[in-house]
Amino acid sequence: MTTDFAATKRLFHLPEGMIYLDGNSLGPLPKSAAARVAKTVTAEWGDMLITGWNKAGWMDMPMRVGDRIARLIGAEAGHVVMGDTLSIKVYQALASALEMNPTRRVILSDTGNFPSDLYMAEGLCRTLGPAYTLKTVAPEDVWDQIDETVAVTLITEVDYRTGRKHDMKAITARAHEKGALAIWDLAHSAGALPVDLSGCNADFAAGCTYKYLNSGPGGPAFIYVAPRHAERARPALSGWQGHAAPFAFDLSYRPATGAERMRVGTPPILQLAALEASLDIWDSVDMADLRTASLALTDQFIAGIEAACPTLHLATPRDHGLRGSQVSFRHPEGYAIMQAMIARGVIGDFRAPDIIRCGFTPLFIDESDVAAAIAIISDIMQNNLWDRPEYKTRAKVT
């Protein structure tokens, strides 16, 4: 199929006069989501009450929605399950992988990884004891640093600051060659570009849905467990939803079959309903078309900003094979510049210490949006419009 991105754009609520380049942080509202959530609230929660777990299929939602995510990340059906937060899913994957590789004690990650992933790894190492360590290296050095001491690699495929993309297939193959397991964080990949977990032979993966997948603030995360590990991986967080028979109320834990054992607590039904509304849009999207459109938009943005704003320095790789679906520029006054952009209706975000970050989602961003954003940013930079006190006061969320 050929994706009609003009049609998908009409399916999102986009405030008049706003150019939204922050879908890599929080996706916009699908127009159908409010009605879908309202139906869940009134017709299901309201009229069915507790019977909704059976009548409305709430209990099966984590696996049902997981299968819809699976198509977008190249995963096998039945091996993606929804629930909890990305940090919890990273912790689960790490703990399972370390237990499956018991003679090794090193988690390898990179300095471009999202800090929460590193915090999870540090905390798990402290729990397991001083023999376990987290080793971080520069992103470009990951492949060379995978050796026979590494138990598991924990890599975010697309760097949240620079948009640099790792080679999942090559790194996973290297990990396996050296006897390590590979975990991938797909926070900036799922819905941003084609992912092929099965084809790359990944062991575990986790990701969030409130960015490119538009499930709303605090939307649930997902975890992938490769079929070869599905009956072997033991969940460190042995929640009742991951029990083989939750309503048997056994006093001892028995894991459910396959990826379903990675469920922990009660699933967030309202957020899953919002996600389902978004996935209805994704059903019409071909991921190859998405990638082609994304690269064209990011190329347009890079060329336009570099031509008009020489004091902004590109932090994102030019090479298409090394780029996700965002573009970042560096500037010592990056925070103030971003606040000036937001005041003019161009919404991106800032990442310390100096990153101006813009995400490009073809589902609702097109060439005219990019051209308008370039014109506004050029005006801000050429006329130093960012150099005002109100743009330099830091908010809690940047």
Residue, then its C-alpha position, 0 to 999 in steps of 0.5 A: m500500500t502507499t501511505d496517504f500522509a495528507a489523510t493521516k494528518r487530518l486524523f490528528h488534533l493540531p492547534e491552529g497556528m502551531i507547527y508541532l515538532d515534538g512528537n518524539s517527546l509527546g505525540p499529538l491527540p488522535k481525533s478519535a481518541a477522545a471518543r474511544v476513551a469516552k466509550t471506555v469510560t461510559a459504556e464499559w466502566g460506567d455500564m459494565l463496571i467490574t464485568g468489563w474485565n470479561k465483557a469488554g475484553w480488558m483482561d486481554m488488552p495487553m496482549r491484543v494491543g501488543d500484537r498491533i505494536a508487533r507489526l510496527i517493530g518487526a516482532e512475532a505475534g504473541h511476543v509483545v505485551m503492554g503495561d507499566t512504564l519503560s523503566i520497569k520493562v527495561y528492568q525486567a529485560l535486564a534482570s531476565a537477561l542477566e539470569m540467563n547468562p549467569t557466568r558474566r557480570v557486565i552490562l554494556s551501554d553507551t553514554g548517549n543512552f537515556p539516563s533512566d535506562l542507566y539508572m535502572a542498570e545501576g540499581l539492578c547492579r546494586t541489588l545483585g551485588p558488587a560483582y555486577t557492573l554497568k560499563t558505558v562507552a561512547p556510542e561509536d565504540v559500542w561494537d568494539q567494546i563487546d567482548e567475552t566479559v559482557a553479559v548483556t548489551l543495553i542500547t537505545e537504538v536512536d540517541y534521544r539527544t542527537g538522533r544518531k541511530h545504532d546498527m541493530k543487526a550488527i550490534t546484536a550479531r556481535a553480542h551473540e558472537k561474544g556470548a552476550l544477549a542484546i536488549w534494545d530500547l525502542a523509545h525513539s524507534a517505534g513509530a519513527l522508522p522500520v524496526d525488525l526485531s525478529g530479522c535482527n535476532a534481538d533477545f529483548a526489547a522495550g519501548c514507550t507509546y506516548k511519543y511516536l505512537n500517540s497514546g497520550p501522557g503516561g501511556p503504557a510501555f511494551i516489552y518484547v521477548a524473543p520466541r526462543h526465550a519466551e518459556r525460559a525468561r524469568p520475570a524479576l518483577s513477578g506480578w500477579q498479572g504475569h501469573a499463570a492463573p491470576f485468579a487462582f490466587d496461589l501463594s506461590y508464583r507460577p509464570a504465565t506462558g510466553a511474553e505474558r509472564m512479563r505482565v506485572g500490575t493491573p493494565p491501564i485500560l483508559q490509556l490502552a483505549a487511547l493507544e488503540a485509537s492511534l493504532d487504527i491510524w497506524d494500520s494504514v501506514d507502510m513503514a517504508d513509506l514512513r521512512t522515506a518521508s521522514l528522511a525527506l523532511t529531515d533533509q529539508f530541515i537540515a539544509g534550510i537551517e544550515a543555509a540560514c542559521p550558521t551559528l547553529h551546529l548540526a548534532t545529528p548525522r547526515d548519513h541516512g543510515l545513521r539517522g532516526s526521525q529527529v534533527s538536533f542542533r547545538h547552541p550555547e543558548g539552546y534553551a532560550i532559542m527553543q523558548a523563542m521558537i515555542a513563543r512563535g508556535v514552533i514546538g520542539d524541546f531542549r536537552a541539556p546541555d545545548i541541544i535544540r531538538c526537533g522531531f519529524t513525524p510524517l503522519f502529521i508534519d509535511e513539507s509546508d510545515v518544515a518550510a514555515a518552521i525554517a522561516i521562523i527559526s531563521d528570523i529568530m536567529q538572524n535577529n537575535l530574538w531569543d536574547r530576552p530574559e523571559y526566554k532564559t528562565r528554566a521551567k521544570v520540563t524543558 
